[in-house]
Amino acid sequence: MKTIFTFLAILLPLVAVTMWAAERAHATDAGSCYAVADADARAYCLAKAHVDPSRCYAIQRADLRSMCLAEVRR
């Protein structure tokens, strides 16, 4: 029983730190999208960063829009 508590005491903080780091990386990715000059590429970047397929519909190029929808919907 002591082994289980020791394992959980080590594992839970590691999971929390990993989740925090993933959230911070996600926020950084979205922020860097606003520096992209091309509007279609910026919309594609934001759709992937926010995992939001509705942002793909702002893309004018049909081929890039299709690719965006396929990748973000996964």
ZADO-718593 format. One record per residue (C-alpha): x, y, z. Coordinates in steps of 0.02 Angstrom, whole numbers, plus 50000, padded with zeros to 5 digits. Example, Ala and Ser with C-alpha at 12.3 -4.5 7.8 and 13.67 -1.06 7.14 Angstrom:
506154977550390 506844994750357 
//
This chain:
500005000050000 501435011850042 502185008549870 500575014049784 500515030449881 502345033849843 502045030349659 500545042049655 501485055449751 502805055349614 501645052949465 500325066249500 501495081249503 502325075049343 500635073949256 500175091349317 501805098849253 501615090049086 499845096649064 500395114249111 501835113648987 500685107448848 499475121648882 500875134548877 501525127448713 499785128548638 499625146848688 501345150848615 500915142548450 499325152948432 500245169048471 501565165948339 500215163948205 499815182548210 501555186448141 501185177047979 500925189747839 499915178947717 498085178947772 497755161047715 499305154447802 498845164147959 497085156847961 497805139447935 499035141948077 497675148248195 496515133848151 497865121248193 498415130448351 496635131748419 496075114948346 494575124048274 493975118448101 492835133548083 494375144548063 494805134947903 493325142947813 494235159847815 495525152547694 495225158347514 496285145047425 495205129447405 496665117247413 497355124747574 495585125447649 495315106947612 496995102447687 496615113047841 494935104647868 495685087347847 497095090647972 496125100148104 494665087948110 495795073248159 
//
